[in-house]
């Protein structure tokens, strides 16, 4: 029964990405890049300038929203996801991860700008928003908004959190032979589910506190260690770049097995890592206090670049600098643990294991925060919310029992459904984001610090920008 489910989910994942999402993501990114004049490249200077703006201390600043979204992106996708991509699609997958990030910058701008335009008050000094809200307001479709909210809940609570739990549990495999021991898997699943449940029921403040403390510290630590390893092997980088580009355009290999090719796997792992166009980051972008929606849209493109072009590339270079890659059948976390052990000995193995556990756990509670916000968009029932939290805990337990292929395929399938809904929405609403961008550009040319007024661009259905 288990193998049948595993095979079915794998087939759905292969079909979804081979025949739809690969083309949808690239074409959407290209279309929005041209519509916005490649905003993700032209306005990098403006984005950095916006980060220096200060909000009143009771509000979340653009920089604060950037840190929230970057913290939600940085995690096992940047570490284990890169190893999975290289093991499954070869070194050429890294190039297609870069392409996903560059084109995805335009998608990130559009979805985050829309989230700002249609954000709503959530208390005296806070805001809420995201795809479910801009779909409901701009497309006048509650049912379409609910469809997105359901797809996000499935993706984050039952796809991503199952994968995070699996990865967290597998971090102990090298020490305790965990996946040869069913009782060990059960034990880890129970512990992680209980700890996660504590934060699920505690609410947003507890989630924000632990994430703001652990994630930035671990991300910085990981980046410093990665840069040390890369500079210690800097003479290998020219050959690595040559190999990446050679394999990325090995079309005979690509089209003889497209579903498992560098293109498909690179886009899958790139999307999972940077989330551009997927519809998750706009939930954080909507919370920022800024004078113009386009400002936060530009800032969110930086998060995509930081995530994939910097951190994922560092992970990939560490893997490709290691000799173990040529002489092992290890995959996923086992491969990255072996790589770190080769580079830094027992310290490297311990460091990456601790980092994975912390990243995975903070991602579990952060993912639930997104999912719960969208559950509240659908229903205000306290009993329903209680049951939902219990089901989310159950999925954390179940995730620890999954296999490598089922854990990743399940996350990919739910991610694919959610991204599909959001892609349709941002394409339908891209004209609004372009009008907002033109208003920003007009004010900048006049030497002003842009301030947004919705009626100036013909938008009359916002709550905040009237």
C-alpha positions in Angstrom: 0.0 0.0 0.0 2.8 2.4 1.0 4.7 1.8 -2.2 1.6 2.3 -4.3 1.0 5.7 -2.7 4.7 6.5 -3.2 4.6 5.6 -6.9 1.3 7.5 -7.4 2.6 10.7 -5.8 5.8 10.4 -7.8 3.8 10.1 -11.0 1.7 13.1 -10.2 4.8 15.2 -9.3 6.5 14.1 -12.6 3.4 15.0 -14.7 2.8 18.3 -12.9 6.3 19.6 -13.4 7.1 18.0 -16.8 4.0 19.1 -18.6 2.9 22.3 -16.8 5.0 24.0 -14.1 8.3 24.1 -15.9 6.8 26.0 -18.7 4.4 28.0 -16.6 7.1 29.3 -14.2 9.6 30.2 -17.0 6.9 31.9 -19.2 5.3 33.7 -16.3 8.7 35.0 -15.1 9.6 36.1 -18.6 6.3 37.8 -19.2 6.4 39.7 -15.9 10.0 40.5 -16.4 9.2 42.2 -19.8 6.0 43.8 -18.4 8.0 45.4 -15.5 11.0 46.2 -17.6 13.1 43.6 -15.7 12.3 45.3 -12.4 14.4 42.7 -10.5 17.6 44.0 -12.1 16.9 47.7 -12.9 15.7 48.7 -9.4 18.2 46.9 -7.2 19.7 50.2 -6.1 16.2 51.5 -5.2 15.5 48.3 -3.2 18.6 48.8 -1.2 17.7 52.5 -0.6 14.2 51.4 0.6 15.8 49.1 3.2 17.2 52.2 4.9 13.8 53.7 5.5 12.6 53.6 9.1 9.1 52.9 10.2 7.6 53.9 13.5 8.7 51.3 16.0 5.2 49.8 16.5 5.1 48.9 12.8 7.1 46.3 10.8 9.6 48.1 8.5 10.4 47.1 4.9 13.7 45.7 6.2 11.8 43.7 8.9 9.4 42.2 6.4 12.4 41.3 4.3 14.0 39.5 7.2 10.7 37.6 7.9 10.4 36.4 4.3 14.1 35.6 4.1 14.0 33.7 7.3 11.0 31.7 6.0 13.0 30.9 2.8 16.3 30.1 4.3 16.3 26.5 5.5 16.6 22.9 4.3 15.7 24.0 0.7 19.0 25.9 0.6 21.0 23.0 2.1 19.4 19.6 1.5 17.4 20.8 -1.5 20.6 21.7 -3.3 22.1 18.3 -2.6 18.9 16.6 -3.8 19.0 18.7 -7.0 22.6 17.9 -7.8 22.2 14.2 -6.9 19.0 13.9 -9.0 19.6 16.2 -11.9 23.4 16.6 -12.0 25.4 19.8 -11.6 23.4 21.5 -14.4 20.5 21.7 -12.1 22.3 24.6 -10.3 22.1 26.7 -13.5 18.3 26.3 -13.7 18.0 27.2 -10.0 19.7 30.5 -10.9 17.4 31.0 -13.8 14.4 30.3 -11.6 15.6 33.0 -9.2 16.4 35.7 -11.8 13.1 35.3 -13.6 11.3 34.7 -10.3 12.4 38.1 -9.1 9.7 39.7 -11.3 7.1 37.3 -10.0 8.1 38.1 -6.4 7.8 41.9 -7.2 4.3 41.5 -8.6 2.8 39.3 -5.9 4.4 41.3 -3.1 3.2 44.6 -4.6 -0.3 43.2 -4.9 -0.2 42.0 -1.3 0.7 45.6 -0.2 -2.0 47.2 -2.3 -4.7 45.0 -0.9 -3.5 44.5 2.7 -5.9 44.9 5.5 -5.7 46.1 9.1 -5.1 43.4 11.7 -5.2 45.3 14.9 -4.0 48.8 15.7 -0.4 48.7 14.3 -0.3 45.5 12.1 -1.5 44.4 8.7 -2.5 41.1 7.1 -2.7 40.1 3.5 -1.5 37.8 0.7 -2.8 36.0 -2.4 -6.1 35.0 -0.8 -6.8 38.6 0.0 -5.8 40.2 -3.3 -7.6 37.5 -5.2 -10.8 38.2 -3.2 -10.5 42.0 -3.5 -9.1 42.5 -7.0 -10.9 39.6 -8.8 -14.0 39.9 -6.7 -13.9 36.1 -6.1 -14.2 34.8 -2.6 -14.2 31.2 -3.9 -11.0 31.7 -5.9 -9.4 33.2 -2.7 -10.6 30.2 -0.7 -9.1 27.8 -3.3 -5.7 29.5 -2.9 -6.0 29.4 0.9 -6.8 25.6 0.8 -3.9 25.0 -1.6 -1.5 26.9 0.8 -2.8 25.0 3.8 -2.2 21.7 2.0 1.2 22.8 0.8 2.6 24.2 4.1 0.8 22.0 6.7 0.8 18.7 4.9 3.5 19.0 2.3 6.3 21.2 3.6 5.9 20.3 7.2 5.9 16.6 6.4 9.2 17.2 4.5 10.6 19.3 7.3 9.8 16.6 9.9 11.3 13.9 7.7 14.5 16.0 7.3 14.8 16.8 11.0 14.4 13.1 11.9 16.9 12.0 9.2 19.5 14.3 10.7 19.9 11.7 13.5 20.3 8.8 11.1 24.1 9.0 10.8 24.3 8.8 14.6 21.6 6.3 15.6 20.7 4.4 12.4 17.3 6.0 12.8 15.8 4.8 9.5 16.8 1.3 10.2 14.8 1.4 13.4 11.1 2.0 13.3 10.8 2.7 17.0 13.4 5.4 16.7 11.4 7.1 13.9 8.2 6.9 16.0 10.0 8.4 19.0 11.4 11.3 17.0 8.0 11.9 15.3 6.3 12.1 18.7 8.8 14.5 20.2 8.8 16.8 17.2 5.0 16.8 17.0 4.7 17.7 20.7 7.2 20.5 20.5 5.6 21.8 17.3 2.2 21.6 18.9 3.3 23.9 21.7 4.1 26.7 19.3 1.0 25.9 17.1 -1.2 26.6 20.1 0.9 29.4 21.6 0.3 31.6 18.5 2.1 34.1 16.4 4.2 35.8 19.1 5.9 32.7 20.2 6.6 31.7 16.6 8.0 35.1 15.7 10.3 35.2 18.8 12.0 31.8 18.3 12.3 32.4 14.5 13.8 35.8 14.9 16.4 34.5 17.3 17.4 31.1 15.8 17.0 31.6 12.0 19.2 34.7 11.4 21.9 33.4 13.7 22.0 30.0 12.0 21.8 31.5 8.5 24.7 33.8 9.2 26.7 30.9 10.8 26.0 28.6 7.8 27.0 31.3 5.3 30.3 32.0 7.1 31.2 28.3 7.3 30.2 27.9 3.6 32.4 30.8 2.5 35.3 29.4 4.5 35.0 26.1 2.7 34.7 27.7 -0.7 37.7 30.0 -0.3 39.7 27.0 1.0 38.9 25.3 -2.4 38.8 28.4 -4.6 41.1 26.8 -7.2 38.3 24.4 -8.1 35.7 27.1 -8.9 36.6 27.6 -12.6 36.2 23.9 -13.3 32.9 23.8 -11.4 31.4 26.7 -13.3 32.5 25.1 -16.6 30.9 21.8 -15.6 27.7 23.5 -14.5 27.2 25.3 -17.8 28.2 22.2 -19.8 25.6 20.0 -18.1 22.9 22.7 -18.0 22.9 22.7 -21.8 23.4 19.0 -22.4 20.2 18.7 -24.4 20.6 15.1 -25.3 20.6 14.1 -21.7 17.8 16.5 -20.8 15.3 15.5 -23.4 16.0 11.7 -23.1 14.7 11.9 -19.6 13.0 15.2 -19.1 11.1 14.5 -15.9 14.4 13.8 -14.1 16.5 16.3 -16.0 18.6 19.2 -14.8 15.9 21.7 -16.0 12.9 20.0 -14.1 14.8 19.3 -10.9 16.6 22.6 -10.9 13.2 24.4 -11.2 11.6 22.2 -8.6 14.3 22.8 -6.0 14.7 26.5 -7.0 11.0 27.1 -6.5 11.0 25.2 -3.1 14.0 27.3 -2.0 13.1 30.8 -3.1 9.3 30.5 -3.2 9.1 33.2 -6.0 5.7 33.3 -7.5 4.4 30.6 -5.2 2.3 32.9 -3.0 3.9 32.4 0.4 6.2 35.5 0.7 3.3 38.0 0.0 1.9 37.0 3.4 5.0 38.6 5.0 5.2 41.4 2.5 1.7 42.6 3.4 2.7 43.1 7.0 5.3 45.9 6.2 4.5 49.6 6.8 5.8 51.6 3.8 4.8 54.7 1.8 4.4 52.9 -1.5 3.5 49.3 -2.4 6.2 49.1 -5.1 8.8 49.7 -2.5 8.0 46.4 -0.7 7.7 44.6 -4.0 11.3 45.6 -4.9 12.6 44.7 -1.5 11.1 41.2 -1.9 13.2 40.6 -5.1 16.2 40.9 -2.9 15.1 38.0 -0.7 14.8 35.8 -3.8 18.4 36.7 -4.8 19.8 36.3 -1.3 18.2 32.9 -1.0 19.1 31.3 -4.3 22.0 33.3 -5.9 23.9 33.5 -2.6 23.0 30.8 -0.1 22.0 28.0 -2.5 25.1 28.7 -4.6 27.3 28.4 -1.5 25.7 25.1 -0.7 26.2 23.8 -4.3 29.9 24.9 -4.4 30.6 23.1 -1.1 29.0 19.9 -2.5 30.9 20.2 -5.8 34.2 20.9 -4.1 34.0 17.6 -2.2 35.5 14.4 -3.5 32.8 12.3 -1.8 30.3 13.4 -4.5 32.2 11.3 -7.1 32.4 8.1 -5.0 29.1 7.8 -3.2 25.5 6.9 -3.7 24.4 9.1 -0.7 21.5 11.4 -1.4 19.7 14.3 0.4 20.9 15.0 3.9 23.3 12.1 4.0 25.2 13.6 1.1 25.5 17.1 2.6 26.5 15.5 6.0 29.2 13.5 4.2 30.4 16.7 2.3 30.7 18.7 5.5 32.5 15.9 7.3 35.0 15.7 4.4 35.6 19.5 4.5 35.6 20.1 8.3 35.8 16.7 10.0 33.6 16.0 13.0 32.9 19.7 13.5 31.4 19.9 10.0 29.2 16.9 10.6 28.0 18.2 14.0 27.4 21.8 12.6 25.3 20.8 9.6 23.3 18.3 11.7 22.5 21.0 14.3 21.8 23.6 11.6 19.3 21.2 9.8 17.5 20.4 13.1 17.1 24.1 13.9 16.2 25.2 10.4 13.7 22.4 10.0 12.0 23.1 13.4 11.7 26.8 12.9 10.4 26.2 9.4 7.7 23.8 10.8 6.3 26.5 13.1 6.8 29.3 10.5 4.9 27.2 7.9 2.1 26.7 10.3 1.9 30.4 10.9 1.2 30.9 7.1 -1.2 28.0 7.0 -3.2 29.2 10.1 -3.5 32.7 8.6 -5.1 31.3 5.5 -7.3 29.0 7.6 -8.6 32.1 9.3 -9.4 33.5 5.9 -11.7 30.6 5.3 -13.2 30.2 8.7 -13.3 32.0 12.1 -14.5 28.8 14.0 -12.4 28.3 17.1 -13.4 24.6 17.2 -12.3 24.2 13.6 -9.0 26.0 14.3 -8.4 23.6 17.3 -9.0 20.6 15.1 -6.8 22.0 12.3 -3.9 22.5 14.8 -4.3 18.8 15.9 -4.2 17.7 12.3 -1.1 19.8 11.7 0.6 18.1 14.7 -0.4 14.7 13.3 1.2 15.5 9.9 4.5 16.5 11.7 4.4 13.0 13.3 3.6 11.3 10.0 6.3 13.2 8.2 9.0 11.7 10.3 7.9 8.2 9.1 8.1 9.0 5.3 10.7 7.9 2.8 13.0 10.3 1.1 11.2 10.2 -2.3 7.6 10.4 -0.8 8.5 13.3 1.5 10.0 15.4 -1.4 7.3 14.3 -4.0 4.4 15.1 -1.6 5.9 18.6 -1.0 6.4 19.1 -4.7 2.8 18.1 -5.6 1.2 20.4 -3.0 3.7 23.2 -3.9 2.8 22.8 -7.6 -0.9 23.1 -6.9 -0.4 26.3 -4.8 2.0 27.8 -7.3 -0.5 27.1 -10.2 -3.3 29.0 -8.5 -1.0 32.0 -7.7 0.5 32.1 -11.2 -3.0 32.4 -12.7 -3.9 35.1 -10.2 -0.7 37.3 -10.6 -1.0 37.0 -14.4 -4.6 38.2 -14.3 -3.6 41.0 -11.9 -0.2 42.0 -13.3 -1.7 45.1 -14.9 -2.4 46.5 -11.5 1.1 45.9 -10.3 2.5 47.6 -13.5 0.3 50.7 -12.9 1.6 50.9 -9.3 5.2 50.6 -10.6 4.6 53.4 -13.1 3.3 55.6 -10.4 6.4 54.9 -8.3 8.7 55.7 -11.3 6.8 58.9 -12.1 7.2 60.2 -8.6 10.9 59.2 -8.5 11.5 61.1 -11.7 9.9 64.2 -10.1 12.5 63.9 -7.2 9.9 62.8 -4.7 9.9 60.1 -2.1 7.0 58.1 -3.6 3.7 58.1 -1.6 0.9 55.9 -2.9 -2.7 57.0 -3.3 -4.8 54.2 -4.9 -7.2 56.5 -6.7 -4.3 58.0 -8.6 -3.9 54.8 -10.5 -7.6 53.9 -10.8 -7.8 51.5 -7.9 -10.9 52.0 -5.7 -11.2 48.8 -3.7 -8.4 48.9 -1.2 -8.8 49.2 2.6 -5.5 50.9 3.5 -4.6 53.1 0.6 -7.7 55.2 0.3 
